[in-house]
Amino acid sequence: MRESRARDSILQGGVPIRDAGFAGGGSGVARTEQNGCGFVKPLLLSMVVVAASISCGETEDHAEWRVGCARVSITPEEPVVLLGYGDRTQPFEHVAQDIHAKALAFEDGRGRRAVIVTADLVGFQAAVVTESVSDRIRKETGLERTQLLFNASHSHTGPLVSLDPWSEANAIAHAPLSPDDRRKTIAYTRALQDRLVAVVRDAVSKLEPAQLAWGRGSVPFPMNRRLPRDGRIAMADNPQGRTDRSVPVLSAQTPAGGHIAFLFGCACHNTTLTGADNVISGDYAGFAQVYLEERFPGAQAMFMSGCGADANPSPRGSMPLAERHGRTLGEEVARIAEGPLEEVRGDLGTAYETVELPLQDLPKSEIQERAELPSAEAVTARQMLRVLEAGEPLPTEYPAPLVAWHFGRAFTLIALPGEPVAEYVDLIEATLPNQQLWIAGYSNDCFGYLPTEQVVGEGGHENIGVTLWLWGRDLRRHVGFFAPSVEQTIVGAAARMARRQEP
């Protein structure tokens, strides 16, 4: 079981919903897939504040777990602008594959609960989605922030999510926005918030006795994309580069052996499809989930993104390739699930902290130099200059959420924010040699890339730093390059939190 890692979340397979900006038919009630997860009714609620908190479980074994699953379509009802590529020129053309948000609720033998939420989106931004949604969930269910984990598949064929979209992001991450596009994006985002609250509430309401077990496999298609060339780092396949190809799997079964859910990961961008594919899709992660749900009728498949910031699928560039990679991943998850697994015994422990990540304090002259670089780093530098020209100070830190959950004596799930590169898996594992680890990325707040000290020194696309400003005009000051010490900050915090949860 050694060789920890995970990655890429997404969900697929289902009945669209027509209500509050989402596609589908019916009465305006959010209908979930008919896999035993029932119905989701959209709720109304309010806003949030992220606070550090912790809930530790004891180490005595308890045989009985309960789990509950739910899903809801988040396919847009009408064409909206997609996020992920700047070469698109208009809202999406058609729905190639429905997209979903899914929830898996856990309750241990002592009654402690936690919920994982996954979605076919580029990311969950704390300032746009997860803070307000978490507060609403707390008011509705009593679940605290430490009991919730949001993970996005990082599909580049999902909608832009923003409450204040603006033109400065045009040709950088999405197509140009007309006034009507802005209106549709805001309506979609508000409806998405409602759906996320509802799907968590629904999962918690469906808790049933279960047995948990986990294992790990691997897939061949993730490829490092940081290729040294002419003194810089180009975005191109690098077979010698570090890549996390592991596939962690958590299986939930009924006491009689029926499949309830599969939670699985892969550390690779969901970018088999390119900007030329202006369609709604879950990419390879969506196809993997469809494969599993067809192979195991009644089970819910959920995908968690891992530390795949510096990995692309290889080869890539077409829908058939996305389907092929998805089937490869789905078959590996099925192989693991049907083989010998390690039973998850013991109690659930959850920890959540907000950690201040250091940003570089650069003189204006150096920012101006970076603004001329022939790479995406220039985009960050130009936004920094706009902030300075407006007479506003640049931030020196970025507050980012980290999560560590232990599942009894079996494993610890560490969920990193942003887009972490694969090296973080090695660094954290080396710091925690006595723990079995599942290290996820793209969790709770996707503010941009999360580089290591080496990546900061080398530069390249994964060194563009905080790009939260792309998600709204009100977020325009959230920009900057991470300092080399960001690595020490992340690894130290993750290790501290994991040890606090160690049985």
Secondary structure, 3 states (H helix, E strand, C coil): CCCCCCCCCECECCCCECECCECCECCCCCECCCCCCCECCCCCCCCCCCCCEEECCCCCCCCCEEEEEEEEECCECCCCCEECCCCCCCCCCEECCCEEEEEEEEECCCCCEEEEEEECCCCCCHHHHHHHHHHHHHHHHCCCHHHEEEEECCECCEECCCCECCHHHECCCECCCCHHHHHHHHHHHHHHHHHHHHHHHHHHHCCEEEEEEEEEEECCCEEECEEEECCEEEECCCCCCCCCCEEEEEEEECCCCCEEEEEEEECCCECCCCCCCCEECCHHHHHHHHHHHHHCCCCEEEEEEECCCCEEECCCCCHHHHHHHHHHHHHHHHHHHHCCCEECCCCEEEEEEEEEEEECCCCHHHHHHHCCCCCCHHHHHHHHHHHHHCCCCCCCEEEEEEEEEEECCCEEEEECCCEECCHHHHHHHHHCCCCCEEEECCECCCCEEECCHHHHHHCCHHHCCECHHHHEHHHCCCCECECCCHHHHHHHHHHHHHHHCCC
